[in-house]
Amino acid sequence: MLGPPYLIVISFFYPPVQEAESFLCAKVVHGLQEHFSMEIVALDDRNSHFFPHDSTLLSAFSNVTSSHSFTISRLPPPVRNHRLFRKLRGAWWRFVGDPFVTDPLFSGWGHRVSRYLRRRIPELKQKGRRVQLMTWSNPVIVHAVGASLVREFQLPWVAHLSDPWTDNPYSKIDKPWGQHLNRKAELAMLKEANAIVLTNDIALDRFTKKWDAQEQKIAQSKCQVIPHSYLPSLYNVDARIQLPTLPTDRFNLVHLGAFYGIRTPLPLLEAMSNLLARNELSEMILLHLVGMIDPTILQTIQTEYADLTSFLRIHESVSYLASLHLMKGADVLVAIDAPTEEPSPFLPSKLVDYWGSDCPIWGISTKEGVTDHFLRDTGHYFSEVRDVASIEHTLNHLSENTAPPRDPQDQYHNKQVVKRYKEIISG
């Protein structure tokens, strides 16, 4: 007779790595620790330095009282982060046109994970453990690894997709070879996984409709929508960092996150400049842009919007925990998405963290996209990203009202999200 379940979670990113998927996975794992014995298999980046680290993250997610065992197995990347490897990796991207399963960093790490788990899983089974698998992307190499392990060991498997894979509108696979390999790997995930989790209805619709009729039936039977979550305890963690100052005599609009490519703050700045030219911009308004800004975008801000000097503050990036602290002090939190021709299939995890802060939110995005639906459902502000007049109108009608009250069974609360995952894993 098999013993209690043992859940193996493969996630390339995990604290202390300072990446969005690191926090997203850790929040779910934080709750699942109360229900399962677990092993996290993640990247060991301590000596490679591919990604930024925040040492406070591990302690923030460690306050769990559970009778179940919990361990983290960290496996290093295939090489250290040196200049030659970065050049070779860039050349590979250009040659293959694939930022996903054949990426040398991700695939090299994936091979190490496969070798490790091909030893580890038989050991656990010999001890009578009922091994179950969960893979968390990005990057999607974890699902390619998951499919191969499931075929070999017949494990129950839940695959989580934070972002679209072969239908990702921002990370396109340019070359036929890369398209073929990724399509094959994604189809393997569809067929082998017991359940596939996507974060919103638009992503689910896109994922389902891209397959043929038979595969669509498989997708409809396996796919579920579970959103990202916020964890209330994280907003009170000591971030041990100097936060940007939010003057108490101003109405502070705070945007947290990077700007690059077609995702820019320029629509909002244009609206502010227009209102200022008509003497309609309140002197109380102060916009804070916190995070990396592409040099080209920054130069445009400095040259074309110099008139907004007294209404704009630009701050360097802060840690994830510090960003949660900062949210609590804002009058309105701003989220700006890139303009897209079709409704965006991405649920920004930042929006969910905004929601958990109890601060009013203003989304500037594409109509009928995930951000629009989220803000409409939760009763916050929304403006169309291409409609400067709409942004001007909202800017003039922001108030110091408190955020809309949350439902006691709030679907974005970590407890509710973890409950959904537990049901899928246990089912």
N, C-alpha and C positions, 0 to 999 in steps of 0.2 A: 504493500500500500504506500502510495506517495505521501510525503510529508507536506508541510505548509509551503505556500508559493514563495518563490524567490524571484524578484523582479530585477532584471538587468536593463538599465537605461543607457543607451549609447547617445552621447551628446558631445560633439566636437568642442563646443564652448561650455564652460562651467566656471563658477567663481573659483579663484579670484580674477579670471580673465574679464576685462571690462568691455564686454560686447553685449548687445541687446539679447541675443539668444541665451547668453549665460544667465541673465536675470530671469528670463521667461521660463526656462527649464527649471531653475532652482526654486522658483515659487511653487511650481507643481510638485516637484520632488519634496519640498518642505512639508506639504500636506500629506503626501502619500506615505511618508515615513511612519505615520501613525497607524498605517494599515498593512504594510508589507515589509518584509526583510528586503533590502535593496542593495544593489551595487551599481554605482555610476562609473561608466567607462568614458573618460574625457581626455582632452589634450593636456599633456604636460609641457607647458611653455616656459617653465622657469629659466631654462638655460638657452632657449632659442630666441625669445623676445620677438615673436612675430606680432604680438598683440599687447596693448596696454594692460596693466594689472592694477587692482585695487585690493590691498590686503584686508581692508575692513569688511569686504563682502562675505568672506567665509564665516566670520563671527555673526554677521547679521542673519544668516540663514541656519545657524546652528542651535537655536533655542527651541529644540523639539524634545519633548519627553515621550519616549516610546520604548516598548519592550522588544521591538524588532531590531535586528542587526542592520547596520548601515556602514558601507565602506565606499571609498572612492579609489578607483584604479586609474592612474594617470599614465598615459603612454606618449612618449615624445614623438615629434614629427620626424620625417625621414632625414632631414638635414637641419643645420642651424640657419638662422636668418642672416645670410651674408649677401654681398652685392652680386656675386656670380650667380647664385641661385635665383635671386630676384630677376636678373636679366634672362636667365633660361626660362623661368616661369612666364615672363612676359612674352618671350618668343613663342612658347608653347601656346599661349592664348591666341596669339595672332595666327599661328599655323593651323590650329585645330578649331579655333573659334568656340571653345567650350569652357565656361567658367565653373562647370559643375563636376561631373563624375571623373573626368580625366585630368583635372587640375593636379599638377604634381604634388602640391602640399597636401591636399585633401585625400587624393587616392593613395599616396604613400603612407599616410597615417591610417587610412582605412585598411590597408593590407596588414599593418601591425595589429590593429584591433581584431581582424579576422583570425590571425594566428593565435593571439592571446585567448580569444573566446573558444576556439576549437580545442584548446587544452582545458579551459576553465569549465565549460558546460558539462563535459563528461564527468569531471570531478564532482560537480554539484549533483548530478544525477546518481552517481554511485552512493552519495550520502542520502539519497531518497528525497532530494529537493525537487519541487515542481517548478522548473525554470520557465519564466515568461519573459518576453522581450518587448521593449519599447524603444523606438528610435525617434530622435528629436532633431529636426532640421530647422535652420540652416547650419552647415552645408548639407546637401542632399546625399553626399557620399554615405551617410549613415544608413540610408534606406537600401543602397546597393549592398552594403555589408549585411544588413538585416535580412534581405531576401536570400542571400547565399546561406546564412546560418539556419534560416527557417527550413529551407529545402533539405539541409543536411540533418537537422535535429528535430524537425517537426514541432516547433515551438509555437505557442500562441503569441501573436505579434500585433502591437498597436503602433502605427506610424503617424507621427505628427508633422504636418506641413505648415510652417509659419507663413511661407510665401509660395506663390505658384512655382512650378518647376519648368517643364518644357513650354508652358504658355506664359512665362514671366515677361511682361511687356518692357521691363527695364534691363534685364540681363538676357539678351537674346543669344541663341546658339547659331553662329553664322555659317559654319561649314557643314556639308552633308554628313560627314563622318561623325562629327560631334552630335548632330541631330539624331542620327541613327542610334548611337550608343545611349544617349539620354532617354530617347523614346523607349528603347528596350528595357532600360533600368526602371523607368517609371511604370511600364506595363508589368514588370515583375513584381513591383511593390503592390500594384493594384490586385494582382492575382494571388499573391502569397499572404498578404496581410489579412488579419481577421477584422481589423477596423482601421480606418483612415480618418484622422481628425484634421479639419480645416477650421480657420478662425472666423469665417463669416459666410453669409449666404451667396454673395457675389462670387467669391472664390470657389465655393461648392458648385455653383452653376457652371462656371467656366471649366472646372475640372471634369465635371460629368459630361458635358456636351462635346468635348473634343474627341471622345472615343467613338468607335462604331457601335451599332445597336446592341450587340451582345455584351460588349465591355461596359456600355452605359448601364445595363442591368446590374452588372457586378458592382459598379461604382455606387449606384443607388442603394444597393443592399449593404454596403460596407461603410460609406462615408457619413460622418456626423460633424456638426458644427459645434465647437466649444471655443469660446473667445479667450483672449488673453485675460489675465487676472491682475488685480492689485492686492497687495498684502498690507493691511493696516499697520502692523507692527514696524514696518520698514520706515515709515514716515517719522518715527521717533528715535531712530538709531543715531548715535553720535557720529556725524560724518567727519569730524576732526579736520575740517578744512575751512578756510576763509571764504565765506559766501559773498557774492556781489551785494552791494547795499541797495535796498529798496526804500527810497525816501518816504517817510510817513506823510509828508505834505503834498505828495503827488499821487495820481491815479496810475498805478503801475501795471502795464501790460507786459507779460513775460512770455517770450518764446524760447523754449529749450530744444536744442537740436541743431544739426548741421545744415548748411545751405550749399548746394553744388548742382552743376548741370542746369536743368530747367526748373529745379526747385529753389526758388529765391524769395526774399522778402519784398521784392520790388513792387508788386501790386499794392501791398499795404503802405509802403513808403510813398508811392504815387498818390494814393488816396489822402494820406496825411498832408503831403505837399499841396495838393489841390485845395484842401480845406484851409490850410494856412494862408494860401494866396487870397482866399475869399474872407479871411478873418473869421473863419468858423471853427477852427481847431482850438479846443479848450486848452488853456495854459496848464491845466492840471495833468494832461496826458504825458506819460513818459514810457516809451517803448524800450524794453530790454531784450537784446538779441544775445542769447547765451549759447555759445558753441562755435564750432569751426565754420568759417565762411570762406568759400573759395576766393583766392586772390582777385580773380577777374570780377566777381560779384562785389567784393569789398571795395575795389577801385570805383566801380559804378556808384556805389552808395556814397563814397567820399566826394566824388566829383559832381554827380547829378543831384544829390540831395543834401548839399551843404546847408540849405536853409533849415534843415531839421535838427541842427546841432543841439539845441536846447530841449528837444523832444525825444532824443535817441541816445541810448547807451549800448555799447558793444562790449561784451565780456568774453573772456576765454572759456573753454569747456570746463565743466565741473564733473566730479564723479557722479555715478548714478545715485548714491545715497544722498549726496549733497543736493542733487537736483530735486529729490523728493522734499527735502527741507525747504528749498527755495519755492516750490509750488505753494506751500502753506502760507507764504507771505505775500503772494501776488493778489492784486485786485481782480484781474482777469488773465487766464492762461490762454495763449494763442497757439494754434496749430496751423501751419501753412503747408499744403500739399502741392506737388507739381501739377500743372494743367495737363489733362489727358483727354484724348478724343472719346474714349469710352470710360464708363464708370470704373473707378479704381478698385481692384480686387484685394487691396492691402488694408488690414486693420492695424493702424499705427499703435504699437504698444504704449507709446507716449500718451495717447488719448485715454487709455484705460488708467494709466497712472494719474493723469490729470483728474479723471473722474473720481478716483479714490481720495484725492486731496480735499474734497469739499469746496473747491474754488470754481467760480463760473468759468466756462470754456467758450472760446470763440474759434470756430473752425473756418478756414478760408480754403476751399477745395472745389472739386468738380461736383455738380449736381448729380444726385442719384448714386453717388459713390458710397463707399463704406463710411467715410467720415460724415457725410451728409446724413445717412441713415442713423448713425450712432447719435449725433447731436439732436436730430429730430426726436428720436426715441427717448432721449434723456432730458430734453427741454432746455438746451443751451443755444448759444448764438451760432449762426451760420451765414457765410457770404460766398458767392460764386467767385472763384479765383480769377476768372477773366473779366468780371464785371466790376470795374473800379467804382462805379456809382453805387453799387450794392455795398461795397466795402466802406465807402464814405458814409452811407446811411447808417450802417451798423455802428461805425465809430462814433457817430453823433448820438447814438441811443444806448451806448453802454452805460450801465448804472452800477451802483455799489450794492445791488441786491445780492442776497446770498444765493448759493447754487441751489438748483432744484433738489428737493429731498429724495433720498434714495429709497427704493423698495427694500423692506427687510429681507426679502429673498433675492436681492440684487444678483443678477446672473454673472456680473464681473467680479464679485467678491471671491477671494481665493478659496474660501470654504465651499462655495457653490461649484466652482470650477473643478476643484479636487474631487468633490462628490461625483461629478460626471465622469471623470477619469477612472475613479474607483469602480464605478458601475461597469464601464467598458472592460477594464482589466479583469474584473471578477466574473464577467459574463462569459 
